[in-house]
């Protein structure tokens, strides 16, 4: 079995770079037409390019300026045509209301290679929750 780990890592790095600069066209070039995206915001599931694009535009519009998106603990398992990755992201920046925020999110990504090109076909984002108060957990160092 051939590993395409470096190609998948490059795809994911490109996705993060496009997110940081809020370049929605470049970001969407990393997703398949039939993408299924689970997010922490309603309606929880976004299907297809247009819905996912709209969700990213909503996210970008929450920030005044660039988004800092730091990837940690990236793990990639890849085969010839399918790959899976999971990671943590520290999403931070200045919101439109002037508040500087940071939040950890967990991301699981499934990719498929077609015609020699890797694309994201499924992504699942979740936010850690404090079990004592059932609220999103925010890092204390921000």
Helices and strands as residue ranges (DSSP letters): H 5-20, H 24-28, E 31-38, E 45-47, H 48-61, E 68-78, E 82-94, E 100-114, E 117-127, E 129-130, E 135-136
